[in-house]
Amino acid sequence: MIKVTQIHPHSLGAELGLQVGTELRSINGRELEDFLDWEFLSADEQFLLSVRHPDGAELEYDVERPEGLPMGVAIAPPRIRRCANRCDFCFVDGLPEGLRETLYIRDDDYRLSFKYGNFATLTNLKPWDLSRIVEYRLSPLYVSVHATDLMIRRWLLRNPLAPDIVEQLGHLASNGIRFHTQVVLSPGVNDGAVLEQTLAALWRLGPATLSVSVVPVGLTTFSKHHLVREPTAAECDAALTRIEAWASRARAERGRSWAMGADELYLRAARSLPTADWYDGFEQVENGVGAVRYLQRQLAEAGPRLSGWEGRRIAVCTGVSMATLMPQVLEPLGALTGARFELVSLSNPLFGPTVTCAGLLPGTAFRAALAARTDLDLALIPGESLNEDGLFVDDLTLSHLQATLSVEVRPSWCFTDALGSVPA
């Protein structure tokens, strides 16, 4: 059973008389558990919908739904499946105390993997879940593999009951489900020969494995440093050598790079980033894979629309990692717009100096950096540092930050979204 939270006017749901609080109970006799059931089962042109209204009335509707006509019903989000693993490198376990409660939720939900691209380990799947993935064609999924050797994977996940990921993925592949995968590189555990074994096993699954990203483990000041460490430059370089060897093979045999290292891996190894065509359409850009090349491509395509900024002074605030790579983006951006860009590199006062990604910068870091700046026409902050409610990780709101500064602040994901209009 799922509950209605909103009815859009002039929709089929409104015509049926559904209300906020109506319980959607079943379709064609099949019980509705979550948004997957609702979205897939209500997609038919005709179905029998059983509901219970807030006044207790239980009704059945024989629904005829013309193709393409939306139901216009928003439903309550499902209860998130929690992660049963205890990875030494778990970022949630490395959070300080006192943050908002939702930040401590360790999700591991295949439904969110399909809908939002969240990575899931698939360790909590029941046979019913696997059948559901196949029935509803939940493809592609995003899967945290880390290692295909069962004992090593169980060690990494701190989960002695974790199933064999190769068997799971093989079953999904044989039923037409495809997946993007990731390996969080923990030095001395799943690098070296273990990484080679993992890449080989994922390759043998065939085209169902759409991509493999390798991301260096990231730790906060509060992480379990006695159990895990970040990779050295030499270890990152060695990993990239393996990754690029597999990518070269994949490009020759399958026409795509397939195996890719995160930008952070290249940065730590002091290697130049591959060209944009290396990243197979940037399918894992939100995982930090090809982020710089993606921005460059976006800017090149948007060039003519970025006019009117000549002579303006714009601060670009970002984390330490991206700050090293950002000049590759700001130089062509300055040429396109005529603006003068100033790079503002921020360390993380909340999680510690080892957390260098822009998306985890707290609002107080931006406020401190921009408080005395009266010489700027605009300040850009990373859009990924905000959630959907406009909150930074430290609960400072974007509106509060904007109200306390003399310079206009705009969140940006790709520059073109924030430079569409010039301040008066």
TAKA-V633282 format. One record per pair of residues at least 6 apart in sequence whose C-alpha atoms are under 8 Angstrom apart, sorted by sequence separation. I is the first residue (numbers start at 1). J is the second residue. D is the distance in Angstrom with one decimal. If there is no record, write none. Layout:
# TAKA-V633282
<<I & J & D> <I & J & D>>
This chain:
# TAKA-V633282
<<7 & 13 & 6.6> <8 & 14 & 6.8> <25 & 31 & 5.9> <26 & 32 & 5.0> <32 & 38 & 6.4> <52 & 58 & 4.3> <53 & 59 & 8.0> <112 & 118 & 5.8> <113 & 119 & 5.6> <147 & 153 & 5.1> <154 & 160 & 5.4> <172 & 178 & 7.3> <185 & 191 & 6.3> <203 & 209 & 7.0> <219 & 225 & 7.9> <250 & 256 & 5.9> <251 & 257 & 5.1> <266 & 272 & 6.6> <284 & 290 & 7.6> <285 & 291 & 5.4> <334 & 340 & 6.2> <347 & 353 & 5.8> <386 & 392 & 4.8> <391 & 397 & 4.6> <392 & 398 & 7.3> <402 & 408 & 6.7> <412 & 418 & 5.5> <7 & 14 & 6.2> <25 & 32 & 5.6> <51 & 58 & 5.8> <52 & 59 & 6.3> <113 & 120 & 6.2> <146 & 153 & 6.6> <154 & 161 & 7.3> <202 & 209 & 6.5> <250 & 257 & 5.5> <251 & 258 & 7.6> <266 & 273 & 6.4> <282 & 289 & 7.3> <334 & 341 & 6.6> <348 & 355 & 6.5> <385 & 392 & 5.9> <386 & 393 & 7.2> <390 & 397 & 5.7> <391 & 398 & 6.3> <402 & 409 & 5.9> <411 & 418 & 6.9> <24 & 32 & 6.9> <50 & 58 & 7.4> <51 & 59 & 5.5> <145 & 153 & 7.8> <154 & 162 & 5.9> <250 & 258 & 6.1> <282 & 290 & 6.4> <347 & 355 & 7.9> <348 & 356 & 6.8> <385 & 393 & 7.2> <390 & 398 & 5.5> <410 & 418 & 6.3> <50 & 59 & 5.9> <51 & 60 & 6.3> <95 & 104 & 7.7> <153 & 162 & 7.9> <247 & 256 & 7.6> <248 & 257 & 6.7> <250 & 259 & 7.8> <285 & 294 & 7.5> <347 & 356 & 6.7> <390 & 399 & 7.7> <50 & 60 & 4.4> <110 & 120 & 6.0> <146 & 156 & 7.7> <219 & 229 & 7.7> <247 & 257 & 4.5> <263 & 273 & 7.1> <279 & 289 & 7.7> <7 & 18 & 7.3> <49 & 60 & 5.4> <50 & 61 & 6.5> <92 & 103 & 7.3> <93 & 104 & 7.8> <108 & 119 & 7.5> <109 & 120 & 6.0> <219 & 230 & 7.2> <246 & 257 & 8.0> <247 & 258 & 5.8> <279 & 290 & 6.3> <330 & 341 & 6.8> <350 & 361 & 7.8> <7 & 19 & 6.6> <48 & 60 & 6.7> <49 & 61 & 5.0> <92 & 104 & 5.8> <108 & 120 & 4.9> <110 & 122 & 6.8> <217 & 229 & 7.8> <218 & 230 & 6.5> <246 & 258 & 7.9> <247 & 259 & 5.1> <282 & 294 & 6.9> <348 & 360 & 7.8> <350 & 362 & 6.8> <386 & 398 & 7.8> <6 & 19 & 7.5> <7 & 20 & 6.7> <48 & 61 & 5.7> <49 & 62 & 6.5> <92 & 105 & 7.5> <107 & 120 & 7.9> <108 & 121 & 6.6> <109 & 122 & 7.8> <150 & 163 & 7.7> <199 & 212 & 7.8> <217 & 230 & 5.8> <246 & 259 & 6.3> <247 & 260 & 7.0> <348 & 361 & 5.8> <349 & 362 & 7.7> <4 & 18 & 8.0> <6 & 20 & 5.5> <27 & 41 & 6.7> <48 & 62 & 4.7> <49 & 63 & 6.9> <92 & 106 & 6.6> <108 & 122 & 7.4> <150 & 164 & 5.8> <216 & 230 & 7.1> <217 & 231 & 7.4> <276 & 290 & 7.4> <347 & 361 & 7.9> <348 & 362 & 7.3> <4 & 19 & 6.8> <5 & 20 & 5.0> <27 & 42 & 7.3> <47 & 62 & 6.0> <48 & 63 & 6.0> <150 & 165 & 7.6> <216 & 231 & 6.8> <244 & 259 & 7.1> <346 & 361 & 7.9> <366 & 381 & 7.8> <4 & 20 & 5.1> <5 & 21 & 6.2> <46 & 62 & 7.3> <47 & 63 & 5.3> <108 & 124 & 7.8> <148 & 164 & 7.6> <243 & 259 & 5.8> <244 & 260 & 7.2> <327 & 343 & 8.0> <349 & 365 & 6.9> <3 & 20 & 7.7> <4 & 21 & 5.2> <46 & 63 & 5.4> <47 & 64 & 6.9> <148 & 165 & 6.4> <243 & 260 & 6.3> <276 & 293 & 5.2> <326 & 343 & 7.9> <348 & 365 & 7.0> <3 & 21 & 5.7> <4 & 22 & 5.4> <45 & 63 & 7.9> <46 & 64 & 4.5> <148 & 166 & 6.3> <243 & 261 & 6.9> <275 & 293 & 7.0> <276 & 294 & 7.0> <347 & 365 & 7.8> <3 & 22 & 5.7> <4 & 23 & 6.4> <28 & 47 & 6.0> <29 & 48 & 7.7> <45 & 64 & 5.7> <46 & 65 & 5.9> <260 & 279 & 7.3> <346 & 365 & 7.0> <3 & 23 & 4.5> <4 & 24 & 7.3> <27 & 47 & 6.5> <28 & 48 & 4.9> <45 & 65 & 4.6> <145 & 165 & 7.0> <216 & 236 & 7.7> <323 & 343 & 7.1> <346 & 366 & 7.9> <2 & 23 & 5.6> <3 & 24 & 6.0> <27 & 48 & 5.5> <28 & 49 & 6.5> <29 & 50 & 7.9> <44 & 65 & 7.2> <45 & 66 & 5.8> <122 & 143 & 7.2> <240 & 261 & 6.6> <257 & 278 & 6.0> <276 & 297 & 7.6> <323 & 344 & 7.6> <1 & 23 & 6.3> <2 & 24 & 5.3> <27 & 49 & 4.7> <45 & 67 & 6.3> <119 & 141 & 7.9> <120 & 142 & 6.4> <121 & 143 & 5.6> <256 & 278 & 7.8> <257 & 279 & 6.7> <258 & 280 & 7.4> <323 & 345 & 5.6> <1 & 24 & 5.7> <2 & 25 & 6.7> <26 & 49 & 6.0> <27 & 50 & 6.3> <82 & 105 & 7.1> <83 & 106 & 5.4> <119 & 142 & 4.8> <120 & 143 & 5.0> <121 & 144 & 4.8> <257 & 280 & 6.4> <346 & 369 & 7.8> <359 & 382 & 6.6> <362 & 385 & 7.3> <1 & 25 & 4.6> <25 & 49 & 7.6> <26 & 50 & 5.2> <82 & 106 & 5.6> <83 & 107 & 5.2> <114 & 138 & 5.9> <117 & 141 & 7.1> <118 & 142 & 6.3> <119 & 143 & 5.1> <120 & 144 & 5.5> <121 & 145 & 6.5> <256 & 280 & 6.1> <264 & 288 & 7.3> <358 & 382 & 6.4> <359 & 383 & 7.5> <360 & 384 & 8.0> <361 & 385 & 6.1> <1 & 26 & 7.2> <24 & 49 & 7.6> <25 & 50 & 5.5> <26 & 51 & 7.2> <82 & 107 & 4.5> <83 & 108 & 4.7> <114 & 139 & 6.6> <117 & 142 & 5.9> <119 & 144 & 5.6> <240 & 265 & 7.6> <262 & 287 & 7.4> <263 & 288 & 6.0> <314 & 339 & 7.0> <316 & 341 & 6.8> <318 & 343 & 7.8> <320 & 345 & 5.5> <344 & 369 & 7.9> <359 & 384 & 4.8> <360 & 385 & 5.6> <24 & 50 & 6.5> <25 & 51 & 5.2> <81 & 107 & 5.8> <82 & 108 & 5.5> <83 & 109 & 7.9> <114 & 140 & 6.4> <240 & 266 & 7.6> <262 & 288 & 5.4> <263 & 289 & 5.6> <312 & 338 & 7.7> <313 & 339 & 6.1> <314 & 340 & 6.1> <315 & 341 & 5.8> <316 & 342 & 6.0> <317 & 343 & 6.3> <318 & 344 & 6.4> <319 & 345 & 5.6> <320 & 346 & 6.0> <358 & 384 & 7.5> <359 & 385 & 4.0> <24 & 51 & 4.7> <25 & 52 & 7.2> <80 & 107 & 6.3> <81 & 108 & 5.8> <82 & 109 & 7.2> <114 & 141 & 5.1> <262 & 289 & 4.2> <263 & 290 & 6.1> <310 & 337 & 6.2> <311 & 338 & 6.1> <312 & 339 & 4.9> <313 & 340 & 4.8> <314 & 341 & 4.9> <315 & 342 & 4.7> <316 & 343 & 5.0> <317 & 344 & 4.6> <318 & 345 & 5.4> <319 & 346 & 5.1> <320 & 347 & 6.1> <358 & 385 & 6.7> <359 & 386 & 7.6> <23 & 51 & 5.5> <24 & 52 & 6.8> <80 & 108 & 7.9> <81 & 109 & 5.1> <113 & 141 & 5.6> <114 & 142 & 7.1> <181 & 209 & 7.3> <237 & 265 & 7.9> <261 & 289 & 6.5> <262 & 290 & 6.8> <263 & 291 & 7.0> <309 & 337 & 5.5> <310 & 338 & 4.2> <311 & 339 & 5.0> <312 & 340 & 6.0> <313 & 341 & 6.0> <314 & 342 & 6.1> <315 & 343 & 5.9> <316 & 344 & 5.8> <317 & 345 & 6.1> <318 & 346 & 6.0> <319 & 347 & 6.3> <379 & 407 & 6.8> <381 & 409 & 7.2> <383 & 411 & 4.6> <22 & 51 & 6.8> <23 & 52 & 5.1> <80 & 109 & 6.6> <113 & 142 & 5.5> <178 & 207 & 7.8> <179 & 208 & 6.2> <180 & 209 & 6.1> <181 & 210 & 7.8> <183 & 212 & 7.3> <185 & 214 & 6.5> <236 & 265 & 5.8> <237 & 266 & 7.6> <260 & 289 & 7.2> <263 & 292 & 7.6> <307 & 336 & 7.6> <308 & 337 & 7.1> <309 & 338 & 5.9> <310 & 339 & 4.9> <311 & 340 & 6.3> <313 & 342 & 7.4> <315 & 344 & 6.5> <317 & 346 & 7.0> <319 & 348 & 7.7> <363 & 392 & 5.4> <378 & 407 & 5.9> <379 & 408 & 6.2> <380 & 409 & 5.9> <381 & 410 & 6.3> <382 & 411 & 5.6> <383 & 412 & 4.6> <384 & 413 & 6.8> <1 & 31 & 6.7> <2 & 32 & 6.6> <22 & 52 & 5.8> <23 & 53 & 6.2> <113 & 143 & 7.8> <178 & 208 & 4.4> <179 & 209 & 5.3> <180 & 210 & 5.2> <181 & 211 & 6.0> <182 & 212 & 5.3> <183 & 213 & 6.2> <184 & 214 & 6.0> <185 & 215 & 5.9> <186 & 216 & 7.0> <236 & 266 & 7.4> <306 & 336 & 6.9> <307 & 337 & 5.5> <309 & 339 & 5.2> <362 & 392 & 5.6> <363 & 393 & 7.3> <364 & 394 & 7.7> <377 & 407 & 6.4> <378 & 408 & 5.1> <379 & 409 & 4.8> <380 & 410 & 5.1> <381 & 411 & 4.8> <382 & 412 & 5.3> <383 & 413 & 4.9> <1 & 32 & 5.0> <2 & 33 & 6.3> <22 & 53 & 4.4> <23 & 54 & 7.7> <110 & 141 & 7.4> <177 & 208 & 6.7> <178 & 209 & 6.1> <179 & 210 & 5.7> <180 & 211 & 4.9> <181 & 212 & 4.8> <182 & 213 & 4.6> <183 & 214 & 4.8> <184 & 215 & 4.9> <185 & 216 & 4.8> <186 & 217 & 5.8> <306 & 337 & 5.6> <307 & 338 & 7.9> <361 & 392 & 7.7> <362 & 393 & 5.4> <363 & 394 & 6.5> <376 & 407 & 6.3> <377 & 408 & 7.0> <378 & 409 & 6.1> <379 & 410 & 6.4> <380 & 411 & 5.7> <381 & 412 & 6.1> <382 & 413 & 6.0> <1 & 33 & 5.3> <2 & 34 & 6.2> <21 & 53 & 7.0> <22 & 54 & 5.6> <173 & 205 & 7.2> <176 & 208 & 7.5> <178 & 210 & 6.6> <179 & 211 & 7.5> <180 & 212 & 6.3> <181 & 213 & 6.4> <182 & 214 & 5.8> <183 & 215 & 6.2> <184 & 216 & 5.7> <185 & 217 & 5.4> <236 & 268 & 6.5> <237 & 269 & 4.9> <296 & 328 & 8.0> <304 & 336 & 7.8> <361 & 393 & 7.3> <362 & 394 & 5.4> <363 & 395 & 7.7> <364 & 396 & 7.3> <374 & 406 & 6.3> <378 & 410 & 7.6> <380 & 412 & 6.3> <1 & 34 & 7.3> <2 & 35 & 7.9> <21 & 54 & 5.7> <156 & 189 & 7.8> <182 & 215 & 7.4> <184 & 217 & 5.5> <236 & 269 & 5.3> <292 & 325 & 7.1> <296 & 329 & 5.8> <303 & 336 & 6.0> <360 & 393 & 6.7> <363 & 396 & 5.5> <371 & 404 & 7.8> <373 & 406 & 7.4> <374 & 407 & 6.5> <19 & 53 & 7.2> <235 & 269 & 7.9> <237 & 271 & 7.8> <292 & 326 & 7.4> <295 & 329 & 6.9> <299 & 333 & 6.9> <303 & 337 & 7.9> <322 & 356 & 7.9> <362 & 396 & 7.7> <363 & 397 & 7.4> <367 & 401 & 6.5> <371 & 405 & 5.8> <373 & 407 & 7.0> <18 & 53 & 7.5> <19 & 54 & 7.8> <166 & 201 & 7.4> <170 & 205 & 6.4> <173 & 208 & 5.5> <233 & 268 & 5.3> <234 & 269 & 6.5> <321 & 356 & 5.3> <322 & 357 & 6.9> <363 & 398 & 7.7> <370 & 405 & 7.0> <371 & 406 & 7.5> <141 & 177 & 7.9> <143 & 179 & 6.8> <145 & 181 & 6.3> <146 & 182 & 6.5> <147 & 183 & 7.0> <166 & 202 & 7.6> <169 & 205 & 7.7> <232 & 268 & 7.4> <233 & 269 & 4.5> <292 & 328 & 7.7> <296 & 332 & 8.0> <320 & 356 & 5.0> <321 & 357 & 5.9> <322 & 358 & 7.0> <140 & 177 & 6.5> <141 & 178 & 6.6> <142 & 179 & 5.6> <143 & 180 & 6.2> <144 & 181 & 5.7> <145 & 182 & 5.9> <146 & 183 & 4.0> <152 & 189 & 7.4> <232 & 269 & 7.9> <233 & 270 & 7.4> <292 & 329 & 7.0> <319 & 356 & 5.3> <320 & 357 & 6.7> <321 & 358 & 7.7> <367 & 404 & 8.0> <370 & 407 & 7.8> <134 & 172 & 7.1> <139 & 177 & 5.3> <140 & 178 & 4.8> <141 & 179 & 4.6> <142 & 180 & 4.8> <143 & 181 & 4.7> <144 & 182 & 5.0> <145 & 183 & 5.8> <146 & 184 & 5.6> <152 & 190 & 7.4> <319 & 357 & 5.1> <320 & 358 & 7.5> <363 & 401 & 7.2> <367 & 405 & 7.4> <380 & 418 & 7.7> <84 & 123 & 7.8> <123 & 162 & 5.3> <137 & 176 & 7.8> <138 & 177 & 6.9> <139 & 178 & 5.5> <140 & 179 & 4.7> <141 & 180 & 6.2> <142 & 181 & 5.7> <143 & 182 & 6.4> <144 & 183 & 6.4> <146 & 185 & 7.2> <318 & 357 & 7.9> <319 & 358 & 4.2> <35 & 75 & 7.3> <84 & 124 & 7.3> <123 & 163 & 6.2> <137 & 177 & 6.6> <139 & 179 & 6.7> <140 & 180 & 6.9> <142 & 182 & 7.9> <144 & 184 & 7.9> <318 & 358 & 5.1> <319 & 359 & 7.8> <83 & 124 & 7.7> <134 & 175 & 6.5> <187 & 228 & 7.9> <35 & 77 & 7.4> <130 & 172 & 7.8> <134 & 176 & 7.7> <186 & 228 & 7.1> <187 & 229 & 7.0> <319 & 361 & 7.0> <34 & 77 & 7.7> <35 & 78 & 7.2> <122 & 165 & 7.8> <134 & 177 & 6.9> <147 & 190 & 6.2> <186 & 229 & 7.2> <187 & 230 & 6.8> <34 & 78 & 5.8> <146 & 190 & 7.0> <186 & 230 & 6.9> <187 & 231 & 5.4> <195 & 239 & 7.8> <350 & 394 & 7.9> <16 & 61 & 7.7> <149 & 194 & 7.6> <186 & 231 & 7.0> <214 & 259 & 7.8> <185 & 231 & 7.7> <192 & 238 & 7.6> <196 & 242 & 6.9> <212 & 258 & 6.0> <213 & 259 & 6.0> <214 & 260 & 6.4> <215 & 261 & 6.3> <216 & 262 & 7.7> <377 & 423 & 7.7> <147 & 194 & 7.0> <192 & 239 & 6.9> <199 & 246 & 7.7> <211 & 258 & 4.5> <212 & 259 & 4.7> <213 & 260 & 4.9> <214 & 261 & 4.8> <215 & 262 & 5.3> <147 & 195 & 7.0> <149 & 197 & 7.7> <187 & 235 & 7.3> <191 & 239 & 6.8> <210 & 258 & 6.5> <211 & 259 & 5.9> <212 & 260 & 6.3> <213 & 261 & 5.6> <214 & 262 & 6.1> <216 & 264 & 7.1> <148 & 197 & 7.3> <149 & 198 & 7.2> <211 & 260 & 7.7> <213 & 262 & 6.7> <215 & 264 & 7.3> <216 & 265 & 6.0> <317 & 366 & 7.4> <148 & 198 & 5.1> <215 & 265 & 6.5> <147 & 198 & 5.5> <214 & 265 & 8.0> <146 & 198 & 7.9> <12 & 65 & 7.8> <148 & 201 & 6.9> <148 & 202 & 8.0> <267 & 321 & 7.6> <12 & 69 & 7.6> <264 & 321 & 7.0> <267 & 324 & 7.9> <12 & 70 & 6.9> <13 & 71 & 5.1> <14 & 72 & 7.5> <267 & 325 & 7.9> <11 & 70 & 6.9> <12 & 71 & 5.0> <13 & 72 & 5.6> <11 & 71 & 6.1> <12 & 72 & 6.4> <13 & 73 & 6.0> <199 & 259 & 8.0> <11 & 72 & 5.1> <315 & 376 & 7.0> <119 & 181 & 8.0> <313 & 375 & 7.7> <314 & 376 & 6.0> <317 & 379 & 7.3> <9 & 72 & 7.6> <119 & 182 & 8.0> <313 & 376 & 5.3> <314 & 377 & 5.9> <315 & 378 & 6.4> <316 & 379 & 6.0> <317 & 380 & 6.1> <318 & 381 & 6.7> <8 & 72 & 5.0> <312 & 376 & 7.9> <313 & 377 & 5.4> <314 & 378 & 4.9> <315 & 379 & 4.6> <316 & 380 & 4.9> <317 & 381 & 5.2> <318 & 382 & 6.5> <7 & 72 & 5.9> <8 & 73 & 6.4> <312 & 377 & 6.1> <313 & 378 & 6.8> <314 & 379 & 5.6> <315 & 380 & 6.1> <316 & 381 & 6.4> <317 & 382 & 7.1> <7 & 73 & 4.9> <314 & 380 & 7.4> <6 & 73 & 6.0> <7 & 74 & 6.4> <5 & 73 & 7.7> <6 & 74 & 4.9> <88 & 156 & 7.1> <4 & 73 & 6.7> <5 & 74 & 5.5> <6 & 75 & 6.9> <87 & 156 & 5.8> <88 & 157 & 7.6> <4 & 74 & 5.9> <5 & 75 & 5.1> <87 & 157 & 4.5> <88 & 158 & 7.7> <4 & 75 & 4.4> <5 & 76 & 5.8> <86 & 157 & 5.7> <87 & 158 & 5.6> <213 & 284 & 7.5> <3 & 75 & 5.6> <4 & 76 & 6.3> <85 & 157 & 5.2> <86 & 158 & 5.1> <2 & 75 & 6.8> <3 & 76 & 5.7> <85 & 158 & 5.9> <86 & 159 & 6.9> <2 & 76 & 6.7> <85 & 159 & 5.5> <36 & 111 & 7.6> <84 & 159 & 7.5> <213 & 289 & 7.2> <40 & 136 & 7.0> <36 & 136 & 8.0> <306 & 416 & 7.3> <306 & 419 & 6.4> <309 & 422 & 6.6> <302 & 416 & 6.8> <306 & 420 & 6.5> <308 & 422 & 6.5> <299 & 414 & 7.9> <305 & 420 & 7.2> <298 & 414 & 7.1> <299 & 415 & 7.6> <299 & 416 & 6.8> <298 & 416 & 7.6> <295 & 414 & 5.8> <295 & 415 & 8.0> <94 & 219 & 7.0> <95 & 220 & 7.3> <94 & 220 & 5.7> <96 & 222 & 6.4> <91 & 218 & 7.6> <94 & 221 & 7.3> <95 & 222 & 6.3> <89 & 217 & 6.7> <91 & 219 & 6.9> <94 & 222 & 4.8> <95 & 223 & 7.5> <89 & 218 & 7.2> <91 & 220 & 7.5> <93 & 222 & 7.9> <94 & 223 & 4.1> <222 & 351 & 7.3> <89 & 219 & 6.7> <93 & 223 & 6.7> <94 & 224 & 7.3> <221 & 351 & 5.8> <220 & 351 & 5.3> <221 & 352 & 5.1> <91 & 223 & 7.4> <220 & 352 & 5.9> <221 & 353 & 7.6> <90 & 223 & 7.9> <220 & 353 & 7.8> <221 & 354 & 6.9> <89 & 223 & 7.1> <220 & 354 & 5.9> <88 & 223 & 7.9> <89 & 224 & 7.2> <219 & 354 & 6.4> <220 & 355 & 5.6> <88 & 224 & 6.2> <218 & 354 & 7.6> <219 & 355 & 6.5> <218 & 355 & 6.8> <88 & 227 & 6.5> <89 & 228 & 6.7> <88 & 228 & 6.3> <96 & 350 & 7.8> <96 & 351 & 7.2> <95 & 351 & 7.1> <99 & 393 & 7.6> <100 & 394 & 7.8> <99 & 394 & 6.4> <100 & 395 & 7.3> <99 & 395 & 7.7>>
